[in-house]
Amino acid sequence: MTPDKPDAGGLQLTALILEEQSEMTLADICRACATEDGVIIEMVEEGVLTPAGQAPAQWRFSGLHLQQARVAVRLQRDLGVNLQGAALALQLLEELDLLRARLRGMSGD
């Protein structure tokens, strides 16, 4: 299947490729996560996301922020995890990624 082409079942697929340098507004990240701005604002207030800018209208989010927000939203929606639990899960996932990278560096892979 290709992006923006219907598959055999008639579903429309859309691909979004983001780099770390990509910048998104609050509206962009809400749309990409299929959530309301209050959810993202709460994540920022709780320190789960740390966008550039002082106020919501000035916030700019990176591709990494989008990835983190999507995981947090899914944990909350699918598993009923509260925001603090989602923040802890994100922190543990980040530490796991760092440890895996360290192991790859040690083994020469």
C-alpha angles and dihedrals in degrees: 000000000000128000116274092011123113115244125220091279093055095250119145114229123199125187124205119193116194132180128204088257093055114114124209132183125229089263091051095052092045090053092047091050094041091232140117123266091246090066093054092042089054090051090054093046090051092048096247090121125030109195125182113257136055104249133034092256089055099041118121120193128200130219088262090055089052091052091049093046092050092052092047093048092049092048090052097044101037102034104023092239113163121235094262090052091049090050090052091048091051091050092050092047090052091050090048090053091050092050092049091051090049091051092049089052092051095048094045095237 
